[in-house]
C-alpha cells in the first residue's frame, strides 16, 4: 500500500505546476501557489487540521502575490507607453498643433523642436515648451509667416 505524505503531495503539486520551466527559470506563480494551497488542504490530517491563522496567512500571501503581479503588468504597460511616446515625439516636428497651455487656454502653432525634460517628451511651440500629453489637435503642416 502506498502512503502519500503531505510533503510528497506538495512537491508533486509544485513540479506539476512548474513543469514547463526548469532551473533558474522556474517560478512559483499564482496558479502554482493556489495549487499548493489546495494540495495542502486535501492531504491534511483530519484529526489535526491546519491552524486557521496559518491558512489566513497563506491566503493573504496569495492575495499579495496576485496584486504584485497585477502591478508588474501595469508597470510594463506604462513603460511601453512611455517608450512609444519618446519615439513618436520627433514625428511632430513641423506639424501644426493645438494644445492646452498652462492657463488652460488653447495654444496653436508649429512644432519647432522636441525636448526631453525629466525623461518626458516636450514640444516647443511658439518658443515655449509644452508636454506632449497636452496636445489636443494635430494637423498636417502649416506655414508660419515671418514678417
Buried (B, 14 or more C-beta within 10 A) or exposed (E): EEEEEBEEBBEEBBEEBBEEEEEEEEEEBBEBBBBBBEBBEEBBEEEEEEEEEEBEEBEEEBEEBBEEEEEEEEEEEEEEEEEEBBEEBEEBBEBBBBBBBEEEEEBBBBBEEBEEEEEBBBBBBEEEEBBBEBBEEEEEEEEEEEE
